[in-house]
Amino acid sequence: MFALVDGNNFYASCERIFQPRLRGVPLVVLSNNDGCAIARTAEAKALGIKMGQPAHELKQLVKHQGLQMRSANFALYGDISARVVTILRDEAPRVEVYSIDESFLDMTGIRDREAFAHRLRTKVHRWTGIPNCIGIGPTKTLAKAANKAAKSGAGVVDLTEPDRRAQVLATFPTTDLWGVGGKWGMRLANMGITTAAQLRDAPPDTILREFGVVLARTQRELQGHVCIELEDVAPDKQQIMVSRSFAERVEDHQAVAQALATFAVRACEKLRKAGLVAGGVWIFVHSDVFRVELPQHHVNRSISLPVATADSRAVLSIVTRLLHGALKRGVGYKKAGVALLDLGRPEQRQADLFASGSAGNSKLMETLDGINRKFGRGVAGLGATGWKERPDWGMRQNMLSPNYTTRSSDLPLIKC
């Protein structure tokens, strides 16, 4: 038995915790470089604001409807998410963190599931300030559907009982099902299947033949058969990428190199945190594809490493060599990134007769990471990344909220 806990309009709800004046007013959170809406409160949705709508189209709503906009503050959102998960782990025997705002719970052995869910929902809201909904079902897919139904106002929906399940699935659109989406939804509609109940009752051989094993598994889950188990220990990642679109086009090759160095160091930090090493490195740099009248140039270079590593210095050296001679003069670059490939645990790597399992100085990296954890990221680092506060390639974040919970200088003040 599964439950799905989902924070409502999570990014926007995080912004409201420490800014009470934002409560009850329309609010959107913008993507990197303040480009488009990625989270909307109910009040913002009522104004007709769409997900992904460009920020420049919202200026009139700011002026005439009191719309508030905030730059994405992922440091704040990540910390609030961790606080929510801590509560869930205290209440449930097993928890799978599915995304920054969603977690699956194992409900096995809990007798009064709805009472438990209502109590947990209240606790999360009271302790963190995040409003949430909880869906319960015998499979993950049904728990997801129950959570979607709970957002209509009930707050908690339990699809354990067959009659209640049949009632919800009879009107539940296939396009709202976990993993279906618009393209499959259109294909299903052409076959006369528009609701979850119709998909559940469709001939299994037809679904498997036309859509493959993924949708066939969804159909089985709708029938109440568990096909997707709870993953309370997340599988190791296959790759780690850090990339960013620049606020402005960058022609300075040194600035591009500095950006890639910063991304490489950040990727290595994530790599070490996961206890992994990388066997390959890939870099890319792209010009502004939306300005076709401007000179275009796209760089994609990768290399396999003879010995896997998690050392920032080793990866930075490789990134520097990959970038050497790759950029063109007179081209304004708009996006760049670094990806670490062929990831694995050091003890599981194929051994080399003449080398150790991984390259680099792990003790030095542990010390570096420890300093940055204690005193804040960027206190200690590598010179190639540059330590400008606002580099030329930095993101546009003109409406960024303070890091209330992760930076001592941003702690909220109480006036007596």
NUVEX-174298 format. One line per 10 residues: number of its first residue (from 0); their letters; for each residue x, y, z of N, C-alpha, C. Coordinates in pm, whole numbers, plus 50000, padded with zeros to 5 digits. Layout:
// residues N
NUM> A> X Y Z X Y Z X Y Z; ...
// end
This chain:
// residues 416
0> MFALVDGNNF> 50084 49882 50000 50000 50000 50000 50089 50125 50000; 50055 50221 49912 50139 50338 49892 50062 50466 49922; 50136 50569 49960 50081 50705 49969 50177 50799 49898; 50124 50901 49834 50206 51004 49771 50177 51137 49838; 50280 51197 49896 50270 51329 49958 50328 51431 49861; 50250 51531 49824 50291 51628 49723 50268 51769 49776; 50375 51851 49780 50361 51990 49821 50290 52072 49714; 50185 52144 49752 50107 52221 49655 50185 52345 49609; 50196 52362 49478 50266 52479 49422 50395 52504 49500; 50480 52403 49506 50585 52396 49608 50675 52518 49610
10> YASCERIFQP> 50730 52559 49496 50822 52672 49495 50753 52799 49547; 50631 52822 49500 50558 52941 49544 50525 52932 49693; 50493 52812 49740 50462 52795 49883 50585 52822 49969; 50703 52782 49921 50827 52812 49994 50848 52962 50006; 50817 53036 49900 50834 53180 49903 50742 53244 50006; 50625 53186 50026 50527 53245 50116 50559 53221 50264; 50643 53122 50294 50668 53088 50435 50722 53208 50511; 50821 53275 50455 50887 53385 50525 50842 53523 50476; 50747 53524 50383 50695 53650 50331 50542 53648 50337; 50486 53670 50455 50340 53661 50473 50261 53752 50378
20> RLRGVPLVVL> 50322 53862 50334 50250 53954 50246 50217 53889 50111; 50283 53776 50080 50257 53707 49953 50139 53612 49963; 50090 53588 50083 49979 53495 50100 49848 53558 50055; 49774 53484 49974 49646 53532 49925 49654 53621 49803; 49775 53646 49754 49791 53729 49633 49850 53641 49522; 49826 53676 49396 49883 53597 49285 50035 53605 49285; 50099 53488 49270 50245 53479 49277 50294 53375 49177; 50400 53408 49104 50466 53310 49018 50615 53309 49050; 50675 53191 49036 50819 53177 49047 50873 53155 48907; 50982 53224 48876 51036 53223 48740 51153 53127 48725
30> SNNDGCAIAR> 51178 53085 48605 51287 52993 48574 51420 53067 48577; 51528 52994 48548 51660 53057 48541 51658 53178 48448; 51731 53282 48491 51737 53407 48416 51602 53477 48408; 51514 53445 48503 51382 53509 48510 51308 53499 48377; 51316 53379 48317 51263 53362 48182 51114 53340 48174; 51061 53241 48248 50920 53206 48234 50869 53148 48366; 50737 53134 48376 50673 53087 48499 50691 52936 48514; 50744 52893 48629 50759 52749 48656 50678 52706 48779; 50620 52801 48851 50530 52769 48961 50430 52882 48974; 50303 52845 49000 50196 52944 49007 50104 52912 49124
40> TAEAKALGIK> 50068 53012 49200 49969 52992 49305 49830 52983 49240; 49733 52941 49322 49595 52932 49271 49546 53068 49221; 49587 53173 49291 49546 53308 49251 49606 53347 49115; 49731 53302 49089 49794 53330 48960 49729 53250 48849; 49693 53126 48879 49624 53044 48778 49489 53106 48742; 49422 53166 48843 49292 53229 48817 49305 53348 48723; 49423 53408 48715 49445 53518 48621 49472 53469 48479; 49477 53335 48462 49500 53279 48329 49646 53259 48295; 49735 53269 48393 49879 53250 48368 49907 53102 48343; 49977 53073 48236 50006 52935 48197 50145 52894 48246
50> MGQPAHELKQ> 50162 52765 48268 50295 52713 48298 50386 52736 48179; 50504 52794 48205 50598 52822 48098 50574 52954 48027; 50478 53033 48071 50450 53161 48005 50565 53257 48028; 50615 53323 47924 50729 53415 47938 50699 53529 48035; 50802 53568 48110 50785 53672 48212 50746 53807 48151; 50797 53837 48032 50767 53969 47973 50620 53984 47939; 50549 53871 47925 50406 53877 47897 50323 53904 48024; 50386 53901 48139 50315 53916 48266 50325 54056 48324; 50396 54144 48258 50420 54277 48314 50291 54355 48337; 50193 54341 48249 50067 54412 48267 49991 54360 48388
60> LVKHQGLQMR> 50004 54229 48415 49937 54173 48532 50003 54222 48660; 50133 54246 48655 50203 54302 48770 50150 54442 48799; 50129 54517 48693 50087 54657 48707 49942 54670 48747; 49853 54587 48688 49710 54608 48706 49643 54506 48797; 49703 54389 48818 49639 54285 48898 49717 54251 49025; 49826 54321 49050 49902 54296 49171 49981 54168 49171; 50011 54115 49053 50088 53991 49044 50228 54012 49102; 50273 53916 49184 50407 53916 49240 50491 53811 49167; 50617 53844 49139 50706 53749 49073 50834 53737 49156; 50889 53614 49161 51013 53589 49231 51105 53504 49145
70> SANFALYGDI> 51235 53532 49154 51335 53447 49088 51345 53316 49164; 51375 53208 49092 51387 53077 49156 51502 53076 49257; 51472 53029 49377 51570 53023 49485 51584 52876 49527; 51664 52800 49451 51667 52656 49471 51736 52617 49602; 51822 52703 49654 51882 52673 49785 51774 52669 49892; 51682 52765 49888 51571 52768 49984 51479 52649 49964; 51442 52621 49838 51348 52513 49811 51405 52377 49852; 51533 52357 49826 51595 52230 49862 51598 52208 50012; 51624 52315 50088 51629 52302 50233 51490 52275 50290; 51388 52343 50240 51251 52319 50288 51208 52177 50252
80> SARVVTILRD> 51245 52131 50133 51213 51993 50093 51275 51893 50190; 51401 51916 50228 51468 51826 50321 51396 51823 50456; 51342 51936 50498 51268 51941 50625 51138 51861 50616; 51071 51870 50502 50949 51791 50483 50981 51642 50487; 51087 51602 50417 51125 51460 50412 51162 51409 50552; 51225 51490 50633 51258 51450 50770 51132 51414 50848; 51027 51494 50832 50900 51465 50898 50842 51334 50848; 50847 51313 50715 50791 51191 50657 50866 51068 50707; 50998 51078 50717 51076 50963 50765 51046 50931 50910; 51009 51030 50989 50972 51006 51128 50837 50937 51140
90> EAPRVEVYSI> 50751 50955 51040 50614 50904 51048 50592 50772 50975; 50668 50747 50869 50647 50628 50786 50767 50534 50793; 50746 50403 50783 50859 50309 50792 50955 50318 50674; 50903 50350 50555 50987 50360 50435 50941 50479 50352; 51037 50553 50299 51007 50673 50220 51094 50673 50095; 51034 50702 49982 51107 50723 49857 51090 50869 49816; 51198 50944 49813 51193 51083 49768 51192 51081 49616; 51076 51110 49559 51060 51101 49413 51107 51228 49344; 51081 51343 49404 51125 51471 49348 51133 51571 49463; 51166 51695 49432 51184 51794 49537 51054 51818 49614
100> DESFLDMTGI> 50939 51792 49552 50812 51819 49620 50723 51696 49635; 50771 51577 49597 50690 51457 49604 50768 51343 49670; 50698 51268 49756 50758 51150 49819 50653 51040 49829; 50695 50917 49800 50610 50800 49820 50637 50743 49959; 50530 50697 50026 50540 50634 50157 50490 50491 50150; 50548 50404 50230 50498 50268 50247 50392 50271 50357; 50269 50236 50323 50158 50242 50419 50126 50106 50478; 50210 50007 50450 50185 49872 50501 50177 49873 50654; 50073 49809 50707 50058 49798 50852 49984 49913 50917; 49954 50018 50843 49879 50131 50899 49731 50104 50880
110> RDREAFAHRL> 49657 50093 50988 49517 50049 50980 49425 50160 50928; 49419 50271 50999 49332 50381 50957 49414 50477 50871; 49420 50445 50742 49509 50519 50652 49465 50664 50635; 49336 50687 50622 49290 50825 50601 49318 50912 50722; 49295 50859 50842 49323 50937 50963 49472 50968 50974; 49554 50868 50942 49699 50889 50942 49737 50998 50843; 49680 50993 50721 49713 51090 50616 49671 51231 50656; 49552 51245 50715 49507 51377 50757 49598 51433 50866; 49638 51349 50959 49727 51395 51066 49864 51434 51010; 49917 51354 50916 50046 51384 50856 50039 51512 50773
120> RTKVHRWTGI> 49932 51528 50700 49915 51648 50617 49916 51774 50704; 49845 51768 50816 49842 51881 50908 49979 51908 50969; 50049 51801 51006 50180 51816 51067 50279 51881 50972; 50283 51837 50847 50375 51894 50748 50345 52043 50729; 50218 52077 50719 50180 52217 50699 50217 52302 50820; 50190 52249 50940 50215 52326 51062 50364 52342 51089; 50443 52240 51063 50584 52242 51097 50670 52310 50991; 50627 52309 50865 50709 52367 50758 50641 52482 50685; 50510 52494 50694 50439 52597 50620 50401 52557 50480; 50425 52430 50443 50397 52384 50307 50260 52316 50302
130> PNCIGIGPTK> 50161 52372 50231 50034 52302 50211 50057 52181 50122; 49983 52074 50145 50010 51951 50070 49885 51867 50057; 49889 51773 49966 49782 51675 49946 49842 51536 49951; 49760 51438 49991 49807 51300 50003 49709 51208 49931; 49763 51125 49841 49684 51024 49773 49729 50886 49816; 49634 50795 49835 49662 50660 49884 49607 50559 49783; 49686 50454 49756 49639 50350 49665 49723 50225 49677; 49673 50113 49625 49747 49987 49632 49868 49980 49539; 49882 50077 49447 49999 50085 49360 50043 50231 49352; 50165 50251 49302 50214 50388 49289 50129 50469 49191
140> TLAKAANKAA> 50090 50407 49080 50009 50478 48980 49875 50521 49039; 49814 50434 49117 49686 50470 49180 49706 50575 49289; 49818 50569 49361 49846 50673 49461 49865 50808 49394; 49930 50808 49277 49946 50933 49200 49811 50988 49157; 49725 50899 49107 49592 50942 49064 49512 50994 49183; 49523 50927 49297 49453 50972 49417 49501 51109 49461; 49631 51133 49449 49686 51263 49486 49630 51372 49396; 49621 51343 49266 49563 51440 49173 49419 51471 49209; 49344 51366 49247 49205 51387 49285 49195 51466 49415; 49294 51446 49505 49292 51516 49633 49309 51666 49617
150> KSGAGVVDLT> 49371 51709 49509 49394 51852 49487 49266 51928 49456; 49158 51855 49429 49031 51923 49399 48968 51984 49524; 49027 51956 49641 48975 52017 49763 48969 51924 49882; 48966 51792 49859 48953 51698 49969 49080 51692 50055; 49196 51712 49992 49322 51708 50066 49379 51570 50080; 49292 51471 50106 49332 51330 50116 49230 51247 50041; 49278 51159 49953 49190 51065 49882 49251 50927 49890; 49170 50828 49929 49214 50689 49941 49142 50605 49836; 49219 50546 49746 49161 50462 49640 49178 50314 49670; 49189 50280 49798 49204 50140 49835 49076 50062 49807
160> EPDRRAQVLA> 48962 50119 49842 48835 50050 49822 48797 50049 49674; 48757 49932 49620 48727 49920 49476 48619 50017 49428; 48514 50039 49508 48405 50126 49463 48453 50270 49447; 48530 50318 49544 48583 50454 49538 48680 50467 49421; 48761 50363 49401 48857 50364 49291 48786 50372 49157; 48682 50291 49139 48608 50291 49013 48544 50426 48987; 48494 50490 49093 48430 50620 49079 48529 50725 49030; 48650 50727 49085 48750 50828 49046 48804 50800 48907; 48836 50673 48878 48897 50640 48749 48801 50658 48633; 48671 50654 48660 48572 50667 48552 48578 50803 48485
170> TFPTTDLWGV> 48622 50905 48556 48629 51040 48499 48772 51095 48495; 48869 51013 48530 49007 51059 48538 49070 51054 48398; 49113 51169 48342 49168 51171 48206 49298 51090 48195; 49316 51021 48086 49439 50944 48067 49561 51035 48062; 49542 51157 48012 49656 51250 48002 49707 51295 48138; 49627 51274 48245 49671 51309 48380 49736 51192 48452; 49741 51077 48388 49801 50960 48451 49953 50971 48451; 50013 50917 48553 50158 50916 48569 50224 50846 48450; 50307 50919 48375 50384 50861 48266 50314 50853 48132; 50189 50902 48123 50118 50892 47994 50148 51015 47908
180> GGKWGMRLAN> 50107 51133 47950 50139 51254 47875 50051 51276 47753; 50082 51386 47684 49997 51430 47575 49999 51342 47451; 50119 51298 47408 50129 51221 47283 50059 51087 47295; 50087 51014 47401 50017 50887 47421 49869 50911 47444; 49835 51022 47512 49695 51053 47535 49619 51070 47405; 49682 51137 47307 49617 51154 47176 49600 51021 47105; 49703 50937 47111 49693 50806 47047 49585 50720 47113; 49578 50727 47245 49474 50651 47315 49336 50705 47281; 49323 50838 47271 49194 50897 47237 49148 50852 47099; 49242 50837 47006 49207 50788 46872 49156 50645 46875
190> MGITTAAQLR> 49191 50573 46982 49143 50435 47001 49017 50432 47087; 48964 50551 47123 48843 50558 47205 48870 50544 47354; 48995 50561 47396 49032 50549 47537 49069 50687 47588; 48982 50746 47669 49006 50881 47720 49012 50889 47872; 48970 50782 47940 48972 50783 48086 49059 50669 48139; 49100 50683 48265 49183 50579 48327 49108 50446 48335; 48976 50453 48358 48897 50329 48365 48897 50257 48231; 48888 50332 48122 48890 50270 47989 49027 50209 47959; 49134 50274 48002 49267 50217 47984 49283 50090 48068; 49233 50094 48190 49240 49976 48278 49171 49855 48215
200> DAPPDTILRE> 49058 49878 48146 48977 49768 48093 49008 49734 47947; 49101 49805 47885 49136 49779 47745 49205 49643 47732; 49199 49582 47613 49267 49453 47592 49417 49466 47617; 49473 49390 47710 49616 49403 47742 49708 49380 47624; 49673 49285 47537 49759 49257 47421 49768 49378 47329; 49657 49450 47315 49655 49568 47228 49744 49679 47287; 49732 49702 47416 49814 49806 47481 49962 49772 47471; 49996 49646 47494 50136 49605 47487 50190 49618 47345; 50110 49578 47246 50155 49583 47107 50167 49726 47057; 50074 49813 47091 50073 49948 47038 50164 50045 47113
210> FGVVLARTQR> 50185 50020 47244 50257 50119 47325 50380 50063 47397; 50392 49933 47404 50509 49876 47470 50488 49848 47618; 50595 49806 47682 50586 49754 47818 50557 49863 47921; 50596 49988 47893 50576 50094 47993 50428 50119 48017; 50351 50138 47910 50207 50162 47929 50136 50035 47974; 50185 49919 47931 50127 49793 47978 50144 49781 48130; 50256 49827 48180 50279 49827 48324 50185 49924 48394; 50162 50042 48334 50066 50137 48390 49927 50075 48396; 49889 50003 48291 49758 49938 48290 49745 49837 48403; 49849 49758 48424 49848 49660 48533 49837 49730 48668
220> ELQGHVCIEL> 49905 49841 48683 49898 49915 48809 49758 49970 48833; 49690 50015 48726 49552 50062 48739 49459 49949 48782; 49496 49828 48748 49416 49711 48787 49446 49666 48930; 49545 49731 48993 49576 49700 49132 49693 49607 49151; 49768 49576 49044 49885 49488 49054 50011 49573 49068; 50090 49549 49171 50211 49628 49194 50319 49590 49093; 50356 49684 49009 50463 49665 48910 50583 49754 48938; 50563 49860 49015 50669 49956 49047 50687 49958 49197; 50796 49902 49244 50820 49892 49387 50871 50025 49444; 50862 50038 49576 50915 50154 49644 51068 50146 49646
230> EDVAPDKQQI> 51133 50255 49609 51279 50261 49609 51324 50353 49723; 51335 50295 49844 51376 50379 49956 51524 50412 49952; 51601 50337 49871 51740 50370 49842 51750 50401 49694; 51778 50526 49661 51780 50568 49520 51894 50499 49445; 51870 50453 49322 51978 50393 49244 52083 50497 49207; 52205 50451 49187 52312 50543 49149 52281 50609 49014; 52318 50735 49004 52299 50807 48878 52395 50755 48772; 52351 50767 48647 52436 50727 48535 52519 50844 48483; 52471 50965 48505 52547 51083 48468 52505 51202 48554; 52591 51299 48565 52563 51423 48637 52595 51539 48545
240> MVSRSFAERV> 52496 51628 48526 52517 51743 48438 52490 51871 48515; 52574 51971 48493 52551 52106 48543 52560 52199 48422; 52453 52270 48394 52451 52359 48278 52371 52484 48312; 52385 52583 48227 52314 52709 48253 52306 52791 48125; 52192 52857 48110 52180 52960 48006 52228 53091 48065; 52309 53164 47990 52363 53291 48038 52258 53401 48028; 52268 53498 48116 52173 53610 48113 52187 53689 47984; 52311 53704 47937 52339 53775 47813 52434 53690 47728; 52438 53719 47599 52534 53648 47513 52677 53686 47553; 52764 53587 47558 52901 53606 47606 52999 53578 47491
250> EDHQAVAQAL> 53076 53680 47454 53178 53663 47351 53318 53643 47410; 53336 53678 47534 53466 53665 47602 53495 53517 47628; 53595 53463 47561 53626 53321 47576 53672 53287 47717; 53738 53381 47783 53781 53357 47920 53661 53343 48014; 53557 53422 47989 53436 53413 48071 53367 53278 48051; 53364 53230 47926 53305 53098 47898 53385 52990 47970; 53518 53000 47964 53604 52903 48033 53579 52905 48183; 53560 53024 48238 53533 53037 48381 53400 52971 48417; 53300 52991 48330 53170 52928 48354 53181 52776 48354; 53250 52720 48255 53265 52576 48247 53343 52523 48368
260> ATFAVRACEK> 53443 52598 48413 53518 52557 48532 53427 52551 48654; 53341 52651 48667 53247 52653 48779 53152 52534 48772; 53102 52504 48652 53010 52392 48636 53080 52260 48666; 53206 52248 48624 53282 52125 48648 53301 52101 48796; 53337 52206 48869 53357 52193 49014 53227 52156 49084; 53117 52219 49042 52987 52187 49103 52948 52042 49073; 52972 51996 48951 52940 51858 48916 53021 51760 48999; 53147 51792 49023 53233 51706 49104 53186 51702 49249; 53136 51815 49300 53081 51817 49435 52964 51720 49446; 52875 51723 49347 52762 51631 49346 52809 51486 49334
270> LRKAGLVAGG> 52912 51465 49253 52968 51332 49232 53020 51274 49364; 53098 51353 49435 53155 51305 49561 53046 51285 49667; 52947 51370 49668 52838 51356 49765 52766 51223 49745; 52759 51177 49621 52694 51049 49591 52788 50930 49609; 52916 50958 49638 53012 50850 49656 53052 50782 49527; 53050 50856 49417 53078 50799 49285 53205 50859 49225; 53253 50795 49119 53361 50848 49036 53314 50847 48891; 53378 50931 48808 53338 50945 48667 53443 50885 48575; 53394 50819 48472 53485 50761 48372 53487 50836 48242; 53412 50949 48235 53409 51028 48113 53363 51170 48142
280> VWIFVHSDVF> 53399 51262 48053 53361 51404 48066 53311 51454 47932; 53204 51532 47935 53147 51591 47813 53122 51739 47841; 53160 51825 47748 53130 51968 47758 53051 52012 47636; 52970 52115 47652 52902 52174 47537 52891 52325 47558; 52897 52398 47448 52879 52543 47448 52797 52577 47324; 52686 52649 47343 52597 52680 47231 52576 52831 47219; 52567 52877 47096 52529 53016 47069 52378 53030 47084; 52326 53148 47059 52184 53178 47079 52102 53125 46961; 52037 53009 46981 51963 52946 46871 51837 53023 46836; 51793 53113 46926 51671 53191 46898 51700 53318 46819
290> RVELPQHHVN> 51827 53346 46797 51866 53461 46715 51939 53410 46591; 51861 53360 46496 51919 53293 46379 51995 53391 46290; 51969 53521 46307 52040 53618 46225 52183 53640 46274; 52213 53592 46393 52348 53607 46449 52434 53486 46414; 52567 53502 46417 52656 53388 46391 52629 53275 46489; 52622 53153 46436 52592 53036 46517 52714 52944 46528; 52730 52886 46646 52839 52789 46665 52804 52700 46784; 52823 52571 46768 52789 52475 46873 52908 52382 46897; 52951 52375 47021 53066 52293 47060 53016 52174 47141; 53056 52054 47101 53027 51932 47176 53153 51845 47173
300> RSISLPVATA> 53215 51828 47287 53336 51748 47295 53331 51658 47418; 53380 51537 47404 53380 51444 47516 53504 51357 47512; 53533 51292 47624 53650 51207 47632 53626 51100 47739; 53677 50981 47715 53675 50875 47815 53806 50880 47893; 53797 50862 48023 53915 50872 48108 53981 50735 48126; 54114 50730 48124 54182 50602 48147 54160 50550 48288; 54148 50643 48384 54121 50606 48523 54011 50699 48576; 53908 50640 48635 53796 50720 48686 53841 50810 48800; 53770 50922 48816 53809 51019 48919 53689 51095 48972; 53703 51150 49093 53608 51245 49149 53680 51371 49195
310> DSRAVLSIVT> 53804 51387 49153 53887 51500 49192 53856 51619 49102; 53816 51731 49162 53781 51851 49085 53897 51899 48999; 54019 51888 49051 54135 51935 48977 54157 51855 48850; 54138 51724 48859 54157 51638 48741 54051 51667 48636; 53925 51679 48680 53817 51707 48585 53834 51845 48524; 53874 51943 48605 53894 52079 48554 54004 52082 48449; 54109 52008 48470 54216 52000 48371 54166 51943 48239; 54080 51842 48247 54025 51780 48126 53932 51877 48054; 53848 51947 48130 53756 52045 48070 53835 52154 47998; 53944 52198 48057 54027 52302 47996 54084 52253 47864
320> RLLHGALKRG> 54129 52129 47860 54185 52074 47736 54077 52056 47630; 53959 52013 47671 53850 51995 47575 53807 52128 47513; 53811 52234 47592 53767 52364 47542 53872 52433 47458; 53998 52393 47471 54108 52462 47402 54085 52464 47250; 54081 52585 47194 54066 52601 47049 53927 52574 46996; 53829 52555 47084 53696 52517 47037 53607 52636 47005; 53631 52752 47067 53542 52867 47051 53584 52954 46933; 53487 53026 46877 53512 53113 46763 53499 53259 46803; 53580 53343 46745 53572 53486 46771 53446 53544 46704; 53388 53643 46772 53272 53710 46715 53140 53638 46736
330> VGYKKAGVAL> 53141 53526 46808 53018 53451 46835 52978 53475 46980; 52853 53510 47000 52802 53527 47136 52741 53397 47186; 52798 53341 47291 52752 53212 47343 52647 53234 47451; 52544 53149 47450 52427 53168 47538 52407 53056 47639; 52466 52940 47615 52446 52828 47707 52568 52738 47706; 52600 52683 47824 52714 52592 47834 52687 52493 47945; 52763 52382 47943 52743 52283 48048 52854 52180 48050; 52863 52111 48161 52959 52002 48181 52882 51880 48232; 52908 51765 48174 52846 51640 48219 52955 51540 48254; 52937 51471 48364 53025 51361 48405 52955 51231 48368
340> LDLGRPEQRQ> 53024 51144 48296 52964 51025 48237 53025 50898 48297; 52961 50786 48266 53011 50653 48304 53041 50649 48454; 52938 50680 48533 52956 50689 48677 52951 50551 48743; 53018 50539 48854 53017 50414 48929 53087 50432 49061; 53077 50332 49144 53146 50335 49273 53288 50287 49257; 53382 50350 49327 53524 50317 49309 53553 50168 49327; 53487 50105 49424 53516 49965 49452 53458 49870 49346; 53371 49925 49260 53309 49841 49157 53368 49866 49019; 53465 49954 49008 53526 49983 48877 53616 49869 48834; 53625 49852 48704 53718 49753 48649 53860 49793 48686
350> ADLFASGSAG> 53931 49704 48751 54066 49736 48797 54164 49746 48681; 54265 49833 48700 54374 49848 48605 54498 49785 48667; 54568 49703 48590 54684 49632 48642 54792 49729 48689; 54801 49845 48625 54910 49938 48653 54864 50066 48722; 54738 50073 48767 54688 50196 48830 54588 50161 48938; 54560 50255 49025 54460 50236 49130 54320 50247 49072; 54219 50220 49155 54082 50221 49107 54032 50358 49065; 54086 50465 49123 54045 50599 49086 54163 50694 49102; 54158 50804 49026 54268 50902 49028 54231 51019 49118; 54333 51092 49164 54309 51212 49243 54339 51193 49390
360> NSKLMETLDG> 54321 51300 49463 54350 51303 49606 54217 51313 49682; 54166 51201 49729 54036 51199 49795 54039 51274 49928; 54149 51270 50000 54159 51340 50128 54151 51491 50109; 54218 51541 50005 54212 51684 49976 54070 51726 49942; 54001 51646 49861 53864 51679 49823 53770 51674 49943; 53790 51578 50033 53709 51571 50154 53727 51698 50239; 53851 51743 50248 53878 51865 50324 53811 51986 50260; 53822 51996 50129 53760 52107 50055 53609 52108 50075; 53548 51990 50060 53402 51981 50077 53361 52014 50220; 53442 51970 50317 53410 51998 50456 53411 52146 50487
370> INRKFGRGVA> 53509 52217 50433 53517 52363 50454 53395 52432 50395; 53357 52393 50275 53243 52457 50209 53110 52423 50275; 53101 52302 50332 52978 52268 50404 52965 52352 50531; 53077 52373 50598 53074 52443 50726 53057 52593 50710; 53127 52651 50612 53130 52797 50601 53055 52851 50480; 53001 52762 50396 52927 52809 50279 53000 52779 50150; 52925 52741 50047 52985 52706 49919 53062 52824 49861; 53182 52796 49811 53264 52898 49749 53365 52961 49841; 53360 52929 49972 53459 52982 50065 53599 52932 50025; 53608 52805 49988 53732 52748 49937 53704 52687 49801
380> GLGATGWKER> 53793 52709 49708 53769 52656 49574 53892 52665 49487; 53871 52652 49358 53978 52654 49260 53976 52787 49187; 54093 52845 49165 54103 52978 49107 54043 52990 48969; 54042 52882 48892 53991 52889 48754 53842 52922 48749; 53770 52897 48858 53626 52927 48857 53599 53076 48869; 53694 53152 48920 53671 53295 48942 53578 53315 49059; 53600 53418 49136 53518 53441 49254 53444 53573 49247; 53408 53615 49125 53324 53734 49112 53186 53705 49169; 53127 53806 49230 52991 53788 49280 52890 53787 49165; 52912 53870 49066 52822 53875 48951 52904 53865 48823
390> PDWGMRQNML> 52943 53743 48784 53022 53727 48663 52940 53761 48538; 53010 53782 48427 52942 53817 48303 52843 53710 48259; 52873 53584 48292 52788 53474 48249 52683 53437 48355; 52677 53512 48465 52587 53477 48575 52440 53488 48536; 52356 53422 48616 52213 53425 48589 52151 53559 48625; 52045 53593 48554 51964 53708 48589 51867 53665 48699; 51882 53722 48817 51794 53690 48930 51758 53821 49001; 51683 53904 48932 51653 54037 48984 51548 54038 49093; 51478 53925 49112 51371 53919 49213 51395 53804 49310; 51522 53782 49345 51560 53668 49429 51531 53697 49577
400> SPNYTTRSSD> 51466 53604 49643 51440 53615 49786 51565 53576 49864; 51576 53620 49988 51690 53580 50072 51690 53429 50098; 51809 53375 50128 51821 53234 50167 51799 53225 50318; 51672 53230 50356 51637 53245 50497 51691 53133 50586; 51705 53014 50531 51738 52898 50615 51879 52845 50593; 51952 52899 50498 52083 52842 50465 52196 52944 50467; 52166 53069 50500 52270 53172 50505 52245 53258 50629; 52343 53264 50717 52324 53332 50845 52289 53479 50828; 52345 53544 50726 52317 53687 50706 52174 53711 50659; 52105 53605 50613 51968 53618 50562 51864 53571 50663
410> LPLIKC> 51905 53538 50785 51807 53495 50884 51700 53601 50903; 51572 53562 50904 51466 53660 50923 51473 53724 51062; 51443 53853 51069 51448 53927 51194 51307 53949 51248; 51294 53938 51380 51168 53963 51445 51179 54095 51521; 51095 54189 51485 51097 54320 51550 50998 54322 51665; 51047 54360 51784 50961 54366 51902 50913 54509 51925
// end
